[in-house]
Amino acid sequence: MGKILGYDNDHLKMPNKIIEMGLLPETVFRILYQAPFSGPMYVEFGDEKSRIALREEEGNYIIVEELN
């Protein structure tokens, strides 16, 4: 499990899609599955248990705190 702390958007290249999907600061999430060969990561978050797939290049913009 992890919590989103913020974004690394120094060069203003972060896709708007990250925020539009609901991945906002303070959101707690868990990784359900990592596809092989650098494929997308499947993530579940929120009270509604929303599920999305994030590509590595999208995920690299998100600053995360690991929760145990």
OpenMM code with the backbone's topology and positions (N, CA, C; nanometers):
from openmm import Vec3, app, unit

residues = "MET GLY LYS ILE LEU GLY TYR ASP ASN ASP HIS LEU LYS MET PRO ASN LYS ILE ILE GLU MET GLY LEU LEU PRO GLU THR VAL PHE ARG ILE LEU TYR GLN ALA PRO PHE SER GLY PRO MET TYR VAL GLU PHE GLY ASP GLU LYS SER ARG ILE ALA LEU ARG GLU GLU GLU GLY ASN TYR ILE ILE VAL GLU GLU LEU ASN".split()
positions = [
    Vec3(0.0842, -0.1192, 0.0000),
    Vec3(0.0000, 0.0000, 0.0000),
    Vec3(0.0873, 0.1236, 0.0000),
    Vec3(0.0310, 0.2301, -0.0508),
    Vec3(0.1038, 0.3558, -0.0551),
    Vec3(0.0083, 0.4732, -0.0494),
    Vec3(0.0654, 0.5904, -0.0307),
    Vec3(-0.0130, 0.7140, -0.0280),
    Vec3(0.0562, 0.8140, -0.1198),
    Vec3(-0.0222, 0.8817, -0.2012),
    Vec3(0.0314, 0.9827, -0.2919),
    Vec3(0.0607, 1.1088, -0.2119),
    Vec3(0.1862, 1.1545, -0.2190),
    Vec3(0.2269, 1.2765, -0.1496),
    Vec3(0.2181, 1.3987, -0.2402),
    Vec3(0.2396, 1.3791, -0.3677),
    Vec3(0.2384, 1.4903, -0.4630),
    Vec3(0.2898, 1.4425, -0.5969),
    Vec3(0.3402, 1.5376, -0.6746),
    Vec3(0.3846, 1.5068, -0.8103),
    Vec3(0.5208, 1.5679, -0.8383),
    Vec3(0.5974, 1.5007, -0.9205),
    Vec3(0.7240, 1.5537, -0.9706),
    Vec3(0.6937, 1.6119, -1.1078),
    Vec3(0.6628, 1.7387, -1.1104),
    Vec3(0.6192, 1.8029, -1.2348),
    Vec3(0.7030, 1.9271, -1.2626),
    Vec3(0.8324, 1.9179, -1.2350),
    Vec3(0.9210, 2.0329, -1.2526),
    Vec3(0.9232, 2.0848, -1.3962),
    Vec3(0.9095, 1.9971, -1.4924),
    Vec3(0.9171, 2.0378, -1.6324),
    Vec3(0.7783, 2.0509, -1.6972),
    Vec3(0.6743, 2.0469, -1.6155),
    Vec3(0.5357, 2.0650, -1.6612),
    Vec3(0.4980, 1.9695, -1.7735),
    Vec3(0.5421, 1.8457, -1.7620),
    Vec3(0.5113, 1.7460, -1.8640),
    Vec3(0.4208, 1.6349, -1.8108),
    Vec3(0.3758, 1.6473, -1.6870),
    Vec3(0.2909, 1.5436, -1.6288),
    Vec3(0.1585, 1.5366, -1.7043),
    Vec3(0.1161, 1.4176, -1.7423),
    Vec3(-0.0131, 1.4060, -1.8109),
    Vec3(-0.1285, 1.4469, -1.7193),
    Vec3(-0.2215, 1.5277, -1.7698),
    Vec3(-0.3399, 1.5676, -1.6926),
    Vec3(-0.4218, 1.4469, -1.6521),
    Vec3(-0.4069, 1.3403, -1.7271),
    Vec3(-0.4825, 1.2177, -1.7032),
    Vec3(-0.4646, 1.1664, -1.5597),
    Vec3(-0.3471, 1.1876, -1.5010),
    Vec3(-0.3210, 1.1389, -1.3646),
    Vec3(-0.4188, 1.2019, -1.2663),
    Vec3(-0.4385, 1.3312, -1.2756),
    Vec3(-0.5319, 1.3999, -1.1862),
    Vec3(-0.6757, 1.3686, -1.2245),
    Vec3(-0.7046, 1.3626, -1.3533),
    Vec3(-0.8409, 1.3338, -1.3995),
    Vec3(-0.8884, 1.1961, -1.3540),
    Vec3(-0.7946, 1.1017, -1.3375),
    Vec3(-0.8313, 0.9672, -1.2918),
    Vec3(-0.8585, 0.9638, -1.1417),
    Vec3(-0.8275, 1.0712, -1.0706),
    Vec3(-0.8536, 1.0767, -0.9274),
    Vec3(-0.7328, 1.0460, -0.8413),
    Vec3(-0.6155, 1.0413, -0.8997),
    Vec3(-0.4944, 1.0148, -0.8227),
    Vec3(-0.4420, 1.1453, -0.7642),
    Vec3(-0.5078, 1.1899, -0.6591),
    Vec3(-0.4785, 1.3173, -0.5954),
    Vec3(-0.3915, 1.2971, -0.4719),
    Vec3(-0.3216, 1.4038, -0.4270),
    Vec3(-0.2443, 1.3919, -0.3038),
    Vec3(-0.3316, 1.3425, -0.1882),
    Vec3(-0.2721, 1.2612, -0.1024),
    Vec3(-0.3356, 1.1974, 0.0133),
    Vec3(-0.4174, 1.0741, -0.0237),
    Vec3(-0.4257, 1.0384, -0.1521),
    Vec3(-0.4972, 0.9179, -0.1930),
    Vec3(-0.4167, 0.7946, -0.1525),
    Vec3(-0.4836, 0.7029, -0.0853),
    Vec3(-0.4214, 0.5760, -0.0477),
    Vec3(-0.4570, 0.4739, -0.1548),
    Vec3(-0.3591, 0.3937, -0.1951),
    Vec3(-0.3802, 0.2976, -0.3026),
    Vec3(-0.3062, 0.1689, -0.2723),
    Vec3(-0.3376, 0.0665, -0.3502),
    Vec3(-0.2593, -0.0565, -0.3442),
    Vec3(-0.2396, -0.1087, -0.4859),
    Vec3(-0.1239, -0.1684, -0.5066),
    Vec3(-0.0914, -0.2252, -0.6365),
    Vec3(-0.1489, -0.3660, -0.6417),
    Vec3(-0.2328, -0.3908, -0.7403),
    Vec3(-0.2947, -0.5218, -0.7557),
    Vec3(-0.2072, -0.6154, -0.8371),
    Vec3(-0.1424, -0.5602, -0.9409),
    Vec3(-0.0701, -0.6452, -1.0349),
    Vec3(0.0253, -0.5610, -1.1177),
    Vec3(0.1424, -0.6134, -1.1431),
    Vec3(0.2385, -0.5500, -1.2335),
    Vec3(0.2532, -0.6398, -1.3550),
    Vec3(0.2155, -0.5901, -1.4701),
    Vec3(0.2270, -0.6689, -1.5933),
    Vec3(0.3743, -0.6939, -1.6252),
    Vec3(0.4046, -0.8068, -1.6865),
    Vec3(0.5439, -0.8368, -1.7206),
    Vec3(0.5984, -0.7468, -1.8317),
    Vec3(0.7302, -0.7497, -1.8460),
    Vec3(0.8006, -0.6769, -1.9528),
    Vec3(0.7736, -0.5268, -1.9473),
    Vec3(0.7807, -0.4694, -1.8283),
    Vec3(0.7595, -0.3249, -1.8077),
    Vec3(0.6201, -0.2800, -1.8513),
    Vec3(0.5250, -0.3696, -1.8398),
    Vec3(0.3858, -0.3367, -1.8725),
    Vec3(0.3234, -0.2511, -1.7641),
    Vec3(0.1957, -0.2173, -1.7792),
    Vec3(0.1303, -0.1294, -1.6828),
    Vec3(0.1147, -0.1938, -1.5443),
    Vec3(0.0980, -0.1071, -1.4475),
    Vec3(0.0739, -0.1464, -1.3099),
    Vec3(-0.0757, -0.1231, -1.2838),
    Vec3(-0.1432, -0.2211, -1.2290),
    Vec3(-0.2856, -0.2097, -1.2003),
    Vec3(-0.3022, -0.1708, -1.0543),
    Vec3(-0.3742, -0.0594, -1.0314),
    Vec3(-0.3825, 0.0035, -0.9008),
    Vec3(-0.5287, 0.0164, -0.8591),
    Vec3(-0.5543, -0.0036, -0.7297),
    Vec3(-0.6880, 0.0149, -0.6722),
    Vec3(-0.6787, 0.1257, -0.5683),
    Vec3(-0.7769, 0.2178, -0.5680),
    Vec3(-0.7721, 0.3293, -0.4741),
    Vec3(-0.9123, 0.3797, -0.4432),
    Vec3(-0.9228, 0.4551, -0.3339),
    Vec3(-1.0471, 0.5223, -0.2971),
    Vec3(-1.1480, 0.4309, -0.2307),
    Vec3(-1.2490, 0.4940, -0.1718),
    Vec3(-1.3566, 0.4207, -0.1045),
    Vec3(-1.4370, 0.3372, -0.2029),
    Vec3(-1.4429, 0.3813, -0.3283),
    Vec3(-1.5190, 0.3098, -0.4305),
    Vec3(-1.4404, 0.1945, -0.4904),
    Vec3(-1.3147, 0.1781, -0.4475),
    Vec3(-1.2260, 0.0732, -0.4990),
    Vec3(-1.2086, 0.0860, -0.6507),
    Vec3(-1.1848, 0.2087, -0.6962),
    Vec3(-1.1597, 0.2333, -0.8383),
    Vec3(-1.0322, 0.1609, -0.8800),
    Vec3(-1.0297, 0.1111, -1.0015),
    Vec3(-0.9130, 0.0408, -1.0539),
    Vec3(-0.8712, 0.1019, -1.1860),
    Vec3(-0.7388, 0.1236, -1.1973),
    Vec3(-0.6844, 0.1805, -1.3201),
    Vec3(-0.5530, 0.1115, -1.3537),
    Vec3(-0.5093, 0.1307, -1.4765),
    Vec3(-0.3777, 0.0841, -1.5197),
    Vec3(-0.2915, 0.2068, -1.5436),
    Vec3(-0.1718, 0.2057, -1.4868),
    Vec3(-0.0769, 0.3149, -1.5031),
    Vec3(0.0469, 0.2655, -1.5749),
    Vec3(0.0874, 0.3346, -1.6784),
    Vec3(0.2132, 0.3016, -1.7437),
    Vec3(0.3275, 0.3558, -1.6590),
    Vec3(0.4448, 0.2978, -1.6747),
    Vec3(0.5611, 0.3384, -1.5963),
    Vec3(0.5907, 0.4873, -1.6130),
    Vec3(0.5821, 0.5380, -1.7361),
    Vec3(0.6118, 0.6790, -1.7580),
    Vec3(0.5126, 0.7716, -1.6881),
    Vec3(0.3905, 0.7269, -1.6659),
    Vec3(0.2930, 0.8057, -1.5898),
    Vec3(0.3225, 0.7957, -1.4406),
    Vec3(0.3486, 0.6756, -1.3953),
    Vec3(0.3763, 0.6533, -1.2541),
    Vec3(0.4997, 0.7257, -1.2041),
    Vec3(0.5947, 0.7508, -1.2922),
    Vec3(0.7175, 0.8201, -1.2522),
    Vec3(0.6929, 0.9634, -1.2068),
    Vec3(0.5797, 1.0215, -1.2394),
    Vec3(0.5471, 1.1576, -1.1965),
    Vec3(0.4895, 1.1634, -1.0555),
    Vec3(0.4500, 1.0501, -1.0002),
    Vec3(0.3809, 1.0472, -0.8719),
    Vec3(0.4813, 1.0197, -0.7600),
    Vec3(0.4786, 1.1058, -0.6572),
    Vec3(0.5626, 1.0889, -0.5390),
    Vec3(0.4810, 1.0125, -0.4358),
    Vec3(0.5359, 0.9004, -0.3897),
    Vec3(0.4604, 0.8047, -0.3069),
    Vec3(0.5309, 0.7802, -0.1735),
    Vec3(0.4504, 0.7653, -0.0699),
    Vec3(0.4989, 0.7187, 0.0600),
    Vec3(0.4503, 0.5755, 0.0773),
    Vec3(0.5401, 0.4843, 0.1084),
    Vec3(0.5021, 0.3453, 0.1283),
    Vec3(0.4356, 0.3290, 0.2652),
    Vec3(0.3229, 0.2608, 0.2673),
    Vec3(0.2500, 0.2314, 0.3920),
    Vec3(0.2544, 0.0815, 0.4167),
    Vec3(0.2678, 0.0431, 0.5390),
    Vec3(0.2690, -0.1001, 0.5720),
    Vec3(0.1387, -0.1460, 0.6271),
] * unit.nanometer
topology = app.Topology()
chain = topology.addChain("A")
for resn in residues:
    res = topology.addResidue(resn, chain)
    for name in ("N", "CA", "C"):
        topology.addAtom(name, app.Element.getBySymbol(name[0]), res)
